[in-house]
């Protein structure tokens, strides 16, 4: 079907790859499954999927490197799959530009829920409301915080007049901050609002994305409030 969501799934374990592909297809997804990173990159370029699921430890081109290559070319959502919840690979994957991760072994229903949560976020990147705080100047849907301009209608960001390239997840995170500048937002609240988690999640996802966002809009623009969370400086 032409309207099916297309998933690129890169996994070197034959059993996991085949079982997961069947489970995703039963849920209505179209799946391109590849056993290694190089074939996964070729499939990505040829098929342009709606979302990519990348196992961290795949041969040829590992999942983290593949994520970087995909992110150089596209803002398509990426979910990393890692066998160890406490692995440094999780952080590396997020730093490479992944939007979320799932720990193996995973339940098929949980994986589908995470996929759909990511897709909902990407389909509604403008979910945050416009700021009404006096610290932010608002004109025609454009919020201004010092040298930072956020166009909440056109979904564009400029810093010192120059465009800033953000992924949809980074944009949602910035919109959430800009909707309440000066207000501390906890990691759990950001997980709920930005990542659409209806359950407890790993706050490392938030921390890494905040750091990525800081490198793009200015290290001092988002302040850490120890023990509580983060806030956007008005």
FENMO-V476587 format. One record per pair of residues at least 6 apart in sequence whose ideal C-beta (glycine too) atoms are under 6 Angstrom apart, sorted by the first residue. I is the first residue (numbers start at 1). J is the second residue. D is the distance in Angstrom with one decimal. If there is no record, write none. Layout:
I	J	D
I	J	D
This chain:
4	30	4.2
5	29	5.3
5	50	4.8
6	30	4.7
6	49	4.4
6	50	4.9
7	24	5.8
7	29	4.9
7	31	4.9
7	51	5.5
8	32	5.2
8	43	5.8
8	44	5.6
8	49	4.0
8	52	4.5
9	31	5.7
9	33	4.6
9	53	4.7
10	34	5.0
10	40	3.7
10	54	5.0
10	58	5.7
11	17	4.2
11	55	4.6
12	35	5.2
12	58	4.7
12	59	5.9
17	33	5.2
21	31	4.8
21	33	4.6
23	108	4.1
24	31	5.0
25	31	5.6
27	112	5.2
32	43	5.1
32	47	5.5
34	40	4.2
34	43	5.3
36	58	5.4
36	59	4.8
36	60	4.0
37	58	5.0
37	60	4.7
37	61	2.9
37	62	6.0
37	66	4.4
38	60	4.1
38	61	5.0
40	66	5.7
41	66	5.9
41	69	5.7
44	70	5.8
51	77	4.8
52	78	4.8
53	79	5.2
54	63	4.1
54	66	5.6
54	67	5.8
54	80	5.6
55	63	5.3
55	81	4.6
56	63	4.3
56	80	6.0
56	82	4.9
56	89	4.4
64	92	4.9
64	93	5.3
64	96	5.0
67	78	5.4
67	96	4.2
67	97	5.7
67	98	5.3
68	96	4.6
71	97	3.5
75	167	4.9
75	168	5.9
77	99	5.0
77	118	4.7
77	122	5.3
78	98	4.5
78	99	5.7
79	100	5.0
80	93	3.7
80	98	4.5
80	101	4.2
81	102	5.5
81	104	5.7
82	89	5.2
82	90	5.2
82	101	5.8
82	103	5.9
83	104	4.7
85	103	4.5
90	101	5.4
93	101	5.9
94	208	4.0
95	208	5.7
99	118	5.8
99	169	4.6
100	118	5.8
102	111	5.8
102	114	5.6
117	196	4.2
120	196	5.9
121	196	5.7
122	168	4.8
125	155	5.9
125	168	4.7
125	171	5.5
125	172	5.8
128	175	3.5
128	176	4.8
128	179	4.4
129	179	4.8
130	152	5.4
131	143	5.5
131	178	5.2
131	179	5.5
131	181	5.6
133	181	4.8
133	234	5.9
135	181	5.3
135	182	6.0
135	234	2.5
136	143	4.9
136	145	5.8
136	181	5.3
137	144	4.1
141	152	4.9
141	153	3.8
142	149	5.7
142	151	5.1
143	150	4.4
143	178	5.3
147	159	5.7
147	160	4.8
148	159	5.5
148	217	5.6
149	158	4.5
150	157	5.5
150	178	5.4
157	164	4.2
157	166	5.8
159	217	5.9
164	216	5.2
170	213	5.2
172	194	4.9
173	194	5.2
173	209	5.7
173	213	5.9
176	193	5.5
176	194	5.6
177	232	3.8
178	232	6.0
181	232	4.6
181	234	4.0
182	231	6.0
182	234	4.6
183	231	5.9
184	225	4.9
184	228	4.9
184	229	5.1
184	231	4.7
185	229	5.1
185	230	6.0
186	229	4.0
187	203	4.0
187	206	4.5
187	229	5.6
190	206	5.0
191	197	4.5
191	201	4.5
210	222	6.0
210	230	5.8
214	222	5.6
221	233	5.8
222	230	5.5
222	232	5.8
223	231	5.4
223	233	5.7
224	230	5.9
